[in-house]
Amino acid sequence: MTAEPPIACACHAAPGSLRARRLLVMLPGAGMKAQEFVEHGFVAALRARAIPVDVVIADAHADLYLDGSILERLRADVILPAMGRGYDALWMLGISLGGMGALGYAREHPRQIEGILLLAPFLGVPGMIAEVRRAGGLAHWQPGSVAGDRERAVLAWLREPGPGPPLLFLGYGRGDRFAAGHALLAERLPAARVVTEKGGHDWETWAKLWQQILDRQPFPPRTGPYPGAAPSC
């Protein structure tokens, strides 16, 4: 059997004046192309605000979610190499299915991830979301066994999102087809870490939400000089 090639990654390093030891890994949703993060201004918005963060856009396609290998592949192909290059803070941005990937990874490896930025994340199939809603929300829901059920496991983990790490920020369109699930998560987060927009499950809405999240200054300030050269993605 031919080995699956590693996840393709595109690096967008911060300018030299913004020495970055923080890395943001961007995960697209199903059917999306990694380049669309660039085309819709996600990297440019970081640079316009002079935020000292390097960016890696990981082309994690939907098949990795379907065959259950996404978390191990993220670890082997993206996260561990980044840690080996000397980054001392890792963040993840996930859109739609990429949001489930980011949450699933942080659930299994919480000490590796400082924060997660979620835009319209897929949190579960409609039946799962309806089950949580019938229970009165995540705080009252009893997940039961989560063995072999990644969606249930992630929702169970989200019942008690602590102050961090990882820090969680959520943005979604009020007309998004997954908005019922987003509202359940929003109830468990501080209001300052939730943004909404008029709109649906589309790049136009996500680009506006991205601007809103960056306006909230999600990345904690880094203080003091860094020893040695900054890493490069």
VENTA-V369045 format. One record per backbone hydrogen bond with DSSP energy under -0.5 kcal/mol. CO is the residue of the C=O (numbers start at 1). NH is the residue of the N-H. If there is no record, write none. Layout:
co = <CO/CO>
nh = <NH/NH>
This chain:
co = <8/10/12/15/17/19/21/21/22/23/23/24/24/25/26/26/27/29/33/34/35/35/36/37/37/38/41/42/43/44/45/46/47/50/51/54/55/56/56/57/57/58/58/59/61/61/62/62/63/64/64/65/69/70/71/72/73/74/74/75/78/79/80/81/82/82/83/89/90/90/91/92/93/94/95/96/96/96/97/98/99/100/101/102/103/104/105/109/109/110/112/114/115/116/116/117/118/118/119/121/125/125/126/127/128/129/130/131/132/133/137/137/141/146/148/149/150/151/152/153/154/155/156/157/158/160/167/169/170/171/172/173/176/178/178/179/180/181/182/183/185/186/190/191/193/195/197/199/200/202/203/204/205/206/207/208/209/210/211/212/213/214/218>
nh = <59/57/55/18/19/21/88/89/54/25/91/26/56/93/28/58/95/32/36/37/38/39/40/42/43/41/45/46/47/48/49/51/50/52/53/24/12/26/58/10/59/28/60/61/64/65/65/66/67/69/70/68/73/74/75/76/77/78/79/80/82/83/84/85/85/87/86/23/114/115/25/117/27/119/98/99/100/122/101/102/103/104/105/106/107/108/109/112/113/113/114/167/92/118/169/94/120/171/96/123/128/129/130/131/132/133/134/135/137/136/140/141/143/149/150/153/154/155/156/157/158/159/159/160/161/162/116/118/195/120/197/176/179/181/182/183/184/185/186/187/188/189/193/194/170/172/174/175/202/206/207/208/209/210/211/212/213/214/215/216/216/217/220>
